[in-house]
Amino acid sequence: MKSYVNWVGKVQNEVDPQGFDVRINPKFELPNGEVYVGGWCRPQTDGPGLRSGALLLFAELLNKNGQSGYVNSNLVPKIKFDLDWVMANWQSDGCDLWEEVRSNDFFWNRAGYVYTLELCEKFFNSQGDSSYASKCASAKSSVKNTLDGHWTGSFFRESTNR
């Protein structure tokens, strides 16, 4: 996981030659971490929520094992960088995971955002950063209020155009 943390730090500082915010680029070259510029539906807006959620879970584990110094210096800035994108852009247009549909209202993205923002709220409250935790709680509430619109009464639909 610490290798992943280092990789996240590298790719968060890349410049996307196609002009997208690097946080929503769906693909990177391995092992060098350069932005993939080949054919791919862009942007894919699930990345910042998934990445920050994974890092939040890792941060909780490290804190429980006495590694709060590493968490504060290596994880918190990366987590906030992605969460700031989620809180400001959760309604952004993007491509679905299968690169077939564009929408600004994917159920799976929004459900993931709610989960990650819940982790964010709990984590930053435990860190004594109630201001950031409150921002996460507010965003979580806004996103969560849209999820019922995906239920048809029989199934969840991915987006209004699918």
Contacts in CASP RR format, 6 or more apart in sequence:
PFRMAT RR
TARGET T0000
AUTHOR 0000-0000-0000
METHOD contacts of the structure
MODEL  1
MKSYVNWVGKVQNEVDPQGFDVRINPKFELPNGEVYVGGWCRPQTDGPGL
RSGALLLFAELLNKNGQSGYVNSNLVPKIKFDLDWVMANWQSDGCDLWEE
VRSNDFFWNRAGYVYTLELCEKFFNSQGDSSYASKCASAKSSVKNTLDGH
WTGSFFRESTNR
1 58 0 8 1.000
4 54 0 8 1.000
5 55 0 8 1.000
5 58 0 8 1.000
5 74 0 8 1.000
5 75 0 8 1.000
5 78 0 8 1.000
7 33 0 8 1.000
8 51 0 8 1.000
8 55 0 8 1.000
8 78 0 8 1.000
9 78 0 8 1.000
10 33 0 8 1.000
11 22 0 8 1.000
11 28 0 8 1.000
11 33 0 8 1.000
11 35 0 8 1.000
12 22 0 8 1.000
12 23 0 8 1.000
12 78 0 8 1.000
12 81 0 8 1.000
12 82 0 8 1.000
13 22 0 8 1.000
14 22 0 8 1.000
14 28 0 8 1.000
14 33 0 8 1.000
14 34 0 8 1.000
14 35 0 8 1.000
15 22 0 8 1.000
15 35 0 8 1.000
16 22 0 8 1.000
16 25 0 8 1.000
16 35 0 8 1.000
17 35 0 8 1.000
17 37 0 8 1.000
18 35 0 8 1.000
18 37 0 8 1.000
18 42 0 8 1.000
20 42 0 8 1.000
20 43 0 8 1.000
21 43 0 8 1.000
21 85 0 8 1.000
22 35 0 8 1.000
23 47 0 8 1.000
23 48 0 8 1.000
23 51 0 8 1.000
23 81 0 8 1.000
23 82 0 8 1.000
23 85 0 8 1.000
24 42 0 8 1.000
24 43 0 8 1.000
24 44 0 8 1.000
24 45 0 8 1.000
24 47 0 8 1.000
24 48 0 8 1.000
24 85 0 8 1.000
24 89 0 8 1.000
24 92 0 8 1.000
24 94 0 8 1.000
25 35 0 8 1.000
25 36 0 8 1.000
25 42 0 8 1.000
25 43 0 8 1.000
25 44 0 8 1.000
26 36 0 8 1.000
26 40 0 8 1.000
26 41 0 8 1.000
26 42 0 8 1.000
26 43 0 8 1.000
26 44 0 8 1.000
26 47 0 8 1.000
26 95 0 8 1.000
27 35 0 8 1.000
27 36 0 8 1.000
27 40 0 8 1.000
28 34 0 8 1.000
28 35 0 8 1.000
28 36 0 8 1.000
29 35 0 8 1.000
29 36 0 8 1.000
40 99 0 8 1.000
41 94 0 8 1.000
41 95 0 8 1.000
41 99 0 8 1.000
41 100 0 8 1.000
41 102 0 8 1.000
42 94 0 8 1.000
42 95 0 8 1.000
43 92 0 8 1.000
43 94 0 8 1.000
43 95 0 8 1.000
44 94 0 8 1.000
44 95 0 8 1.000
44 96 0 8 1.000
44 97 0 8 1.000
45 89 0 8 1.000
45 90 0 8 1.000
45 92 0 8 1.000
45 93 0 8 1.000
45 94 0 8 1.000
45 106 0 8 1.000
45 109 0 8 1.000
46 97 0 8 1.000
46 106 0 8 1.000
46 108 0 8 1.000
46 109 0 8 1.000
46 112 0 8 1.000
47 82 0 8 1.000
48 82 0 8 1.000
48 83 0 8 1.000
48 85 0 8 1.000
48 86 0 8 1.000
49 82 0 8 1.000
49 83 0 8 1.000
49 86 0 8 1.000
49 112 0 8 1.000
49 113 0 8 1.000
49 116 0 8 1.000
50 112 0 8 1.000
50 116 0 8 1.000
51 82 0 8 1.000
52 78 0 8 1.000
52 79 0 8 1.000
52 82 0 8 1.000
52 83 0 8 1.000
52 86 0 8 1.000
52 116 0 8 1.000
52 120 0 8 1.000
53 79 0 8 1.000
53 115 0 8 1.000
53 116 0 8 1.000
53 119 0 8 1.000
53 120 0 8 1.000
55 75 0 8 1.000
55 78 0 8 1.000
55 79 0 8 1.000
55 82 0 8 1.000
56 79 0 8 1.000
56 116 0 8 1.000
56 119 0 8 1.000
56 120 0 8 1.000
56 123 0 8 1.000
57 119 0 8 1.000
58 75 0 8 1.000
59 71 0 8 1.000
59 75 0 8 1.000
59 76 0 8 1.000
59 79 0 8 1.000
59 123 0 8 1.000
60 119 0 8 1.000
60 123 0 8 1.000
62 68 0 8 1.000
62 70 0 8 1.000
62 71 0 8 1.000
62 75 0 8 1.000
63 71 0 8 1.000
63 126 0 8 1.000
76 127 0 8 1.000
79 120 0 8 1.000
79 123 0 8 1.000
80 132 0 8 1.000
83 116 0 8 1.000
83 117 0 8 1.000
83 120 0 8 1.000
83 136 0 8 1.000
86 113 0 8 1.000
86 116 0 8 1.000
86 117 0 8 1.000
86 139 0 8 1.000
87 117 0 8 1.000
87 135 0 8 1.000
87 136 0 8 1.000
87 139 0 8 1.000
90 109 0 8 1.000
90 110 0 8 1.000
90 113 0 8 1.000
90 139 0 8 1.000
90 142 0 8 1.000
90 143 0 8 1.000
91 104 0 8 1.000
91 105 0 8 1.000
92 104 0 8 1.000
93 102 0 8 1.000
93 103 0 8 1.000
93 104 0 8 1.000
94 102 0 8 1.000
94 103 0 8 1.000
94 104 0 8 1.000
94 106 0 8 1.000
95 101 0 8 1.000
95 102 0 8 1.000
96 102 0 8 1.000
96 103 0 8 1.000
96 106 0 8 1.000
96 108 0 8 1.000
96 158 0 8 1.000
96 159 0 8 1.000
96 162 0 8 1.000
97 108 0 8 1.000
100 162 0 8 1.000
101 158 0 8 1.000
101 159 0 8 1.000
101 161 0 8 1.000
101 162 0 8 1.000
102 161 0 8 1.000
103 158 0 8 1.000
103 159 0 8 1.000
103 160 0 8 1.000
103 161 0 8 1.000
103 162 0 8 1.000
105 146 0 8 1.000
105 150 0 8 1.000
105 159 0 8 1.000
105 160 0 8 1.000
106 158 0 8 1.000
106 159 0 8 1.000
107 147 0 8 1.000
107 150 0 8 1.000
107 156 0 8 1.000
107 157 0 8 1.000
107 158 0 8 1.000
107 159 0 8 1.000
108 158 0 8 1.000
110 143 0 8 1.000
110 146 0 8 1.000
110 147 0 8 1.000
110 150 0 8 1.000
111 147 0 8 1.000
113 139 0 8 1.000
113 140 0 8 1.000
113 143 0 8 1.000
114 140 0 8 1.000
114 143 0 8 1.000
114 144 0 8 1.000
114 147 0 8 1.000
117 136 0 8 1.000
117 137 0 8 1.000
117 139 0 8 1.000
117 140 0 8 1.000
117 143 0 8 1.000
118 136 0 8 1.000
118 140 0 8 1.000
120 132 0 8 1.000
120 133 0 8 1.000
120 136 0 8 1.000
120 140 0 8 1.000
121 133 0 8 1.000
121 134 0 8 1.000
121 136 0 8 1.000
121 137 0 8 1.000
121 140 0 8 1.000
122 133 0 8 1.000
123 133 0 8 1.000
124 130 0 8 1.000
124 132 0 8 1.000
124 133 0 8 1.000
124 136 0 8 1.000
125 133 0 8 1.000
150 156 0 8 1.000
150 157 0 8 1.000
150 158 0 8 1.000
150 159 0 8 1.000
END
